[in-house]
């Protein structure tokens, strides 16, 4: 029976600005603390986390602000460190980063 009662909550190190995405029982969410988290959607237990970079040009573009997407076992998201990431959804292993920074 659905009651609307809180089942679990998870504390990150900063603001969570984006909406989560759920795939295969895992909830994926990024935070302004520069970490991307994979949580068990049923229990809220952390499965893994991945540390992104920081912007060393102007030092105020840190953390993950946008929502992720999952396709074919890979979770994709952009970060305010000027990179677009692809991680193995099961392990958090980095597949590749792609810089979005424009040389200038």
N, C-alpha and C positions, 0 to 999 in steps of 0.2 A: 504494500500500500504506500503510495507517495504521500509524504507528509510535508515536504519542504524543509525538514530539519537538516541542519548542517551535518554533513557526514565527515568531512575533513577539511583542513586548511593547511597551506604550506607557506612558510615565511621565506621570502627572498631578501637580498641585501638592499633592495631599493624599490622604486616604483615599478609596477607591472602595468604597462600602458596598452599592450596589445591584447587581442582576444586569443584564447588558446585554440589549438587544433587537436583533435583526438583521432588516432588511427591505431587499429589493432590493440585496443585496450591501454594505449599510452597517450597521455596528455603532454603536449609540447608547448612550452611558453618561454619567452625571453624576458629579461628584466633590465632595467637601467643600471644594474650592478655589473653589467658586462658578461653575465653568465646566461647560457641557454640551458633550460632544464627539461628532462624527460621524467615524468611522474607516472606511477601506476594510477590509472584513472579511477579504479575502484577504491584504493586505499590512501592515495596521496603520497605514498612512499617514493622517494627519489630513486630512479633507476640509474641515471647518470647525469652529468652536467658537463658543459663545454665552455671554456673561457674564450671569449672573443678579444679583440684588440682594443686599443684606444686611439683616438685621433691626436697625434702629436704635432699637428699644425696649429690648431687653435684651442685645443685642450678643453673644449666644452661639448664635443660630440661623442659622448660615450653611451654605451648600452644599446639595448635592442628595443626599438620602438614599434616595429611593425609585426604583424602576424606572420606565422610560418605556414607552409603547405607541405604535404607529404605525398609522394608518388613513387611507386615501385620500390618501397623500402628506403627511400632517401628523403630526409627532411631538409627543406630549403628555406632560407631566411636572409634578410638583409640586416646589416648592422650599421650603427652610426660611426663605426670605425672606417667607413668607406669600402667595406667588403661585402660580398654576397657569398654565403656559405652553403655547402652541401655536406650533410652529415649522414652517416649510416644510422637509420632510425632505431635499430636494435642496440647498437653499441656506443653511439656518439662519436665514432671515429670519423675524422675529417676526410672527406672524399676530395675536396678541392675548395680553395677560396678563389673568388674572382674579384679583382679590385674594380671599383666603380669610380675611383678618383680620376679626375681629368687633369693631365699634366698642365702646369701653367706657370 
